[in-house]
Amino acid sequence: MKMGKPPAVERLAELTVGVSTSKDVVAVLGEPQGRGEARSQNLGLKESWLYESSEVEGTRARLRMLMIFLDKETGVYQGHMWTASGMLFGQTK
């Protein structure tokens, strides 16, 4: 079973931190599946966009997530974080 669309992390190089806009992000990656906010001590409050997919086949599952960070006031691209994980379901010893 597949859910979502795998994030196009290979296209991240087409975005430039501090220059690209939210419209540029949509043009490169498509519409996000989720939106929210992120806050850190050094970077302050940022708008965050989520791109994710999951795939389950038998006893194996794979999750891919990409977070895009935008300036809350200007909508300018501030950076990203992406991760992928795999899991195996079943008995453990």
C-alpha positions in Angstrom: 0.0 0.0 0.0 1.3 3.4 -0.9 0.3 6.8 0.5 1.4 10.2 -0.6 4.0 11.1 -3.3 7.7 10.6 -2.6 9.3 14.1 -2.0 11.5 15.2 -4.9 14.6 15.8 -2.8 16.7 15.6 -6.0 15.1 18.9 -7.1 16.1 20.8 -3.9 19.2 22.2 -5.6 16.8 24.3 -7.8 15.8 26.3 -4.7 18.1 29.1 -3.3 18.0 29.9 0.4 17.0 33.6 1.0 16.0 34.0 -2.7 13.4 31.5 -3.8 9.8 32.2 -2.9 6.9 30.0 -1.8 5.7 30.1 -5.4 9.1 28.8 -6.5 8.8 26.0 -4.0 5.4 25.0 -5.4 6.7 25.2 -8.9 9.6 22.8 -8.0 8.0 20.4 -5.5 4.2 20.8 -6.0 1.7 21.6 -3.3 2.6 20.4 0.2 0.5 17.8 2.0 0.7 19.7 5.2 1.4 23.2 6.6 2.4 24.4 10.1 5.0 26.3 12.0 8.4 25.6 13.4 10.3 27.5 16.0 14.0 27.4 17.1 16.0 29.5 19.4 18.4 30.7 16.7 16.0 30.9 13.7 12.8 32.1 15.4 9.3 31.3 14.0 9.2 29.8 10.5 6.3 28.5 8.3 6.8 24.8 7.6 5.5 22.8 4.7 5.4 19.0 4.8 5.9 16.6 1.9 5.7 12.9 2.8 5.0 9.4 1.5 4.8 6.0 3.1 4.9 2.5 1.6 4.0 -0.8 3.2 4.7 -4.1 1.5 4.3 -7.2 3.6 6.4 -6.8 6.7 8.3 -3.8 5.4 7.5 -0.1 5.7 9.3 3.0 4.4 8.6 6.6 5.3 10.0 9.6 3.5 9.5 13.2 4.8 10.6 16.6 3.6 10.1 19.8 5.6 10.5 23.1 3.9 11.0 26.2 6.0 9.8 29.7 4.8 10.0 33.1 6.4 6.7 33.6 8.1 6.3 37.2 6.9 7.9 37.2 3.4 7.4 33.6 2.3 11.0 33.4 1.2 12.6 29.9 1.4 14.9 29.5 4.4 16.0 25.9 4.1 14.8 22.3 4.5 15.2 19.0 6.3 14.5 15.6 4.8 14.7 12.1 6.2 13.8 8.5 5.1 13.4 5.5 7.3 12.6 1.8 6.9 11.0 -0.6 9.3 10.6 -4.3 9.5 7.5 -5.6 11.3 7.4 -9.0 12.8 8.7 -11.0 15.7 11.7 -9.9 17.6 14.0 -12.1 19.7 
